[in-house]
Amino acid sequence: MIIITNDDGIVAPGIKALVEVARQFGEVMVVAPDSPQSGQGHAITLNHPLKLRKVNMFSGIDAYECSGTPVDCVKLAKSVLLKGKKIDLCVSGINHGANSALNIIYSGTMSAAMEASIEKIDSIGFSLLDYSFDADFEPAKYYVHKIIDSVLKNQLGLCKLLNVNIPACPLDDIKGIKVCRQGDGTWVEEFQEGIDPRGEKYYWLTGKFVSFEKTEELDNDINALKNKYVSIVPSGHDLTYHSEIQNLKFLEII
């Protein structure tokens, strides 16, 4: 059984493309948000009830839209809809836009996959570097198929989570796949100020992504993607800065 989810909502073209690929590998179930949930990170719903509604979105496939976050979708799929059943893989996406580098922290797409990985389920988050609703997912589908096929055949080891980003270009222009580290970069943010129809101020978050990588080496997802490679970053949920544990022993005050 393969769980399919996303953060762009169940009507997004990206999840349709992912379903078209994943269904070739066996039984699948779709559980996705009923509205866009980009930037929700690992948020879960605690203050009001969650609702699941079965929808006829994908021919021959059980699909449910959820009133909650992407992580809620995975939790409900595992603990309610598929309770007691073996889940072979969770795939999330295909996201409209990059989730490379620091974006993984904010990403609902990756948090959904991460939630499944916490439950020891092999999980993959797929993203295409094109924010357009009309993005061309055909080149991405080629690599999604190859990666799902390989993971199902070989299975993931200690790392149960892959962050996959795919360049937005014709298939012939993509040079291949790089398994690499998360790149060093962040968003330089700005807030655009405006006045709403009631005369009250509002602020709209904007900004641009800046890379801090000092070389052009293809050992990180930022440079791999810039050079038209599909990047695969083995990811996890241990946020410990291990190398600093000894340096901070001075804080162990008696």
N, C-alpha and C positions, 0 to 999 in steps of 0.2 A: 504494500500500500504506500502511495506517495501522497503527502499533503502538499497542496499548493495554496499559497497566500501572497499578499503584497501589501503595499501601503498607499498605492494610488487609487484604490477602490476597485470593486469587482467589475466595473464596466470599462476599465482602462484597457487600451489595446495591448499593453505589455503583458498582462496576465493571460489574455487570449492567446498570444504567441507562446507563452510558457506552457499553457494547457495543451496546445497543438503538439508540442514536442514531448512533454512528459507522458501523455496518454499512450505513446508508442511503446512505453516500457511496462505497461500493465495497468492495474487498477489505481485510479486516482480519486481524490476528493478535494474540492475547492472550498475553502473557508476564508473569506476576504471581507474587508470593511465595506460598509454600505455607502461610504463617502470617502474622499481623499483624506489620508492621515500622514502625509509627508511631514518629516521633522518631529514626529512623536517620540522617537527614540524607544526606550524600553518601558514606556508608560503603560500602566494597567488601570482598569476601571474599578474603583472601590466605592464610590458614593451613590451609584444608582444601578439598577439591574441591567444585565445584558440581554439582548434579544438576538435570536437566530431565526432567519426566515429562509426556507428552501426556495431556490429560484431555478428557472429553466433557462440558464445562460449558455450552457455548453452541452450540446447534444450527447445523450447517453452517459452523462457524468453527474454524480451527486454534487450539487453546489449550494452553498449557504452564504448569505450575506449577514454580517454581524454588525451590531450597533456600536461595537467597541473599537479598540485599537488593534494594530497588527499582532501584538503580543497576546491580547485577549483571544484573537482568532485561533492562534496555535494552542493556547490553553484549553479552549473549548473543544477543538478538534481532538486533542489527545484524551482529555478527561471526560468528555461527554459523548461526542459523536462516534469516536473510535475506542471507547473505553474497553480495555482488555485485549485489544487487537494489536498485532505486530505492525509497526510503522517502519518501513525500510528507509525512507528518505523524506525530508522536508525541503521544498524549493520555494523561494520567495522572489517575486519580481514579475516580469522583467521591469526593473525600475526605469522611469523616465528621468534620466540624469545620473551623474556620477555619484558613487559612494566610495571613492578612493580616499586614501589618507585619513584625515581627521573626520571626514564625513560619516564614517562608520558609527561615531558616537551619537550623532543626531538621527541617523537613519531608521525609519520604521521598517523598511525592507530588511535591513540587516538585523534589527532587534527581533523581528519575527523568527528569522532563521536561528539567531542566537538562543532564543527561548527553547526551540526544539533541541539545540545542541546541549543545553543544560540538562535536558531529559535523556541525554546519551543517544540522540537520534542524529544520524549523519545529515548535515544540513548545508544548503548552498543558497547564498543570496546573489542574484544576477542583476546587473545594472548596465544600461546602455547610455553612453555619453551624449544623449540627445534629449533635451527637455520638451521637445515638441510633442503634442498629442498625436500628430501625424507622422511620427518617426518611422523610419523603415526598419522593421525588426527582422527581416529575412536574413541578413548576414549574421545577426546575433543568434538566430535559431540554429544555425549551422554549428556554432561553438557550444551552445547550450546542449545540443544533442550529444556532441562528443564528450563533454564533461560529465553529464548525467550518466552516460553509458559507462564511462571509465570508473566513476565512483561506485556505481552499482556492482560492477564486476570485481573491483579491487577492495572496496570499502575503505573508509577513512580510519586512521589509527587513533592515537591519543587526541589529536585535534579533530573535533567533530564539526568544525565550521569553516567554510570557504567563502571568502569575499571575492566575487568575480566581477570585473568591470570590462566592458567591451567597447572598443573605439566605434565611433559613428562614422563609418566609411564603407565603401563597397567591399564585398567579400575578398576580391582579388587584391585589395590594398592592405588587408590585415596580414601581418608578417608571421603570426603564430601565437604561441602562448608562453608567458613567463610566470613561473612560480616565484614569488618574490616577497619582500617585506612591505609593510605599510610605509608610505612615503611621509616625509616631514613637510608639512604645510598647514596652513590655516586660512580662515576667512578674515579679511580686513573689512570690518562691518561699518555701515553707516545707517542712520535712520533718517528717512525723508519725512519731513514734517508737513502736515496739511491741516485743512479745516473741513470738518464734515458739514452736511446740510443743516445741522442744528447749531453750527457756530462753535463746535468744540474741537480742540486740537486732537489729532491722531498722529501716530508714528508708524511708518512702514519700513521694515527691515530690508536693507539692500546691502550690497557689498561685492567684493571680488575675491577669488581664491588666489593665494600667493604660495608658491613653492619655496621652501628653504633648502632644498637639495643643492649641495655645493658642487656636484659633478653631474655628468651626463650618463653615468653608469645605469644599466638597466636592472639594477638589483632592487628597485622599489617601484611601486605601482604608478607613481606620478610620471616618472621617466619612461616606463614601459608603455603606458598609454599614449604619451606624447609621441613616441616612435611607432605607434600603430600596432602594438602587441596587446593581446588580451592579457590582463593581469589577474593572477590568482594569489590571494594572500591568505595563508592559514591563520585563522583568527581564534580568539578565545575570550574568556571573561575574567581572567586574573589581572587586575589593574595594579598589582604590586610593583613598585620600582625596586626590584630585587637587589641591584647593585648598591643601593643606598642604605640598606638595612644596617650594615656594619658602621657606616659613616654617621649614622644617627643614634648610635648607642649612648651618646652623651645625654640623651633625653630620658634614659632609664634612671631617673633620680629616685633615691630611696626616701 
